[in-house]
Amino acid sequence: MNEAIRLGLTMMGGGLLAIVILMLVAKITSKVNIEEQEGKKPVYNIQAVVKGKRTLVEADPENPAVPVTKYFVTFHKRDGNRVEMLVPGEDYGLAAEGDEGILVYQGDEFIVFKRTS
């Protein structure tokens, strides 16, 4: 009877290990597909004006006691639409409301804002 239990537990453990491995492979494959899709989106270069700035302070997911600041800039595009983008701190610091320039982005990802005035 002990051998039957031992064999059953061994088979269950192997099955669980296989499930965990399959889940990891699926997660990695999914992430690669998303990154590939993002890379296929066109890169836009559009005229825009900085209309606003804001920050968001959150806890670091890896260390909740440490705050992390995210920086956002709102751009008014020439077509009349506004878009708020997550930007690096350095770009946030250099941006001022009213700045005009070329906004370069791919999908939802900010690349650079090149000031023309």
C-alpha positions as CSV (number, residue, x, y, z in Angstrom):
1,M,0.0,0.0,0.0
2,N,2.8,2.4,0.8
3,E,4.4,1.8,-2.6
4,A,1.0,2.6,-4.3
5,I,0.8,5.9,-2.4
6,R,4.4,6.7,-3.1
7,L,3.8,6.0,-6.8
8,G,0.7,8.1,-6.8
9,L,2.4,11.1,-5.2
10,T,5.3,10.8,-7.6
11,M,3.0,10.8,-10.6
12,M,1.1,13.8,-9.2
13,G,4.3,15.7,-8.6
14,G,5.5,15.0,-12.1
15,G,2.1,16.1,-13.4
16,L,2.3,19.3,-11.4
17,L,5.8,20.0,-12.6
18,A,4.7,19.5,-16.2
19,I,1.8,21.9,-15.7
20,V,4.1,24.5,-14.2
21,I,6.5,24.2,-17.1
22,L,3.7,24.5,-19.7
23,M,2.4,27.6,-17.9
24,L,5.9,29.2,-18.0
25,V,6.3,28.4,-21.7
26,A,2.9,29.9,-22.5
27,K,3.7,33.1,-20.5
28,I,7.0,33.5,-22.3
29,T,5.5,32.9,-25.7
30,S,2.7,35.3,-25.0
31,K,5.2,38.0,-24.0
32,V,7.3,37.5,-27.1
33,N,4.2,37.7,-29.3
34,I,3.1,41.0,-27.6
35,E,6.6,42.5,-28.1
36,E,6.6,41.4,-31.7
37,Q,3.2,43.0,-32.3
38,E,4.4,46.2,-30.7
39,G,7.5,46.2,-32.9
40,K,5.3,46.0,-36.0
41,K,3.4,49.1,-35.2
42,P,4.4,52.1,-37.3
43,V,6.5,54.9,-35.8
44,Y,4.7,58.3,-36.0
45,N,6.4,61.7,-36.3
46,I,3.7,64.3,-35.7
47,Q,3.6,68.0,-34.8
48,A,2.4,68.5,-31.3
49,V,2.3,71.0,-28.5
50,V,2.9,70.2,-24.8
51,K,-0.4,70.9,-23.0
52,G,0.2,69.5,-19.5
53,K,2.3,67.4,-17.2
54,R,1.6,65.2,-14.2
55,T,3.3,62.7,-12.0
56,L,2.1,59.5,-10.3
57,V,3.8,58.1,-7.2
58,E,3.3,54.4,-6.6
59,A,4.9,51.7,-4.5
60,D,7.6,49.7,-6.2
61,P,6.0,46.2,-6.9
62,E,9.2,44.5,-5.8
63,N,9.7,46.6,-2.7
64,P,6.4,48.2,-1.5
65,A,8.3,50.5,0.9
66,V,10.0,52.3,-1.9
67,P,8.1,54.9,-3.9
68,V,8.4,55.0,-7.7
69,T,7.5,58.1,-9.6
70,K,6.0,57.9,-13.1
71,Y,6.0,60.9,-15.4
72,F,3.3,61.8,-17.9
73,V,3.1,64.5,-20.5
74,T,-0.1,65.5,-22.4
75,F,0.4,66.4,-26.1
76,H,-2.1,68.2,-28.3
77,K,-1.7,66.8,-31.8
78,R,-2.2,68.8,-35.0
79,D,-5.3,66.8,-35.8
80,G,-7.0,68.2,-32.6
81,N,-6.6,65.1,-30.5
82,R,-4.8,64.9,-27.2
83,V,-2.6,62.0,-26.0
84,E,-1.1,61.5,-22.6
85,M,2.2,59.5,-22.7
86,L,4.4,58.0,-20.0
87,V,7.8,59.6,-20.5
88,P,11.2,59.3,-18.9
89,G,12.0,61.7,-16.1
90,E,14.5,63.6,-18.1
91,D,12.0,64.3,-20.9
92,Y,9.5,65.3,-18.3
93,G,11.9,67.8,-16.8
94,L,12.7,69.3,-20.1
95,A,9.1,69.7,-21.3
96,A,7.3,72.9,-20.6
97,E,3.6,73.7,-21.4
98,G,3.5,75.5,-24.7
99,D,6.5,73.7,-26.2
100,E,6.0,73.0,-29.8
101,G,7.8,70.2,-31.7
102,I,7.7,66.8,-33.3
103,L,6.4,63.9,-31.1
104,V,7.8,60.5,-32.1
105,Y,6.0,57.4,-30.8
106,Q,5.2,53.8,-31.7
107,G,1.9,52.4,-30.6
108,D,1.4,53.7,-27.1
109,E,5.2,54.1,-26.4
110,F,6.8,57.5,-26.3
111,I,10.2,57.7,-28.1
112,V,11.2,61.4,-28.1
113,F,9.8,64.9,-28.3
114,K,12.0,67.1,-30.5
115,R,11.3,70.8,-29.8
116,T,11.1,73.2,-32.7
117,S,10.5,76.4,-30.7
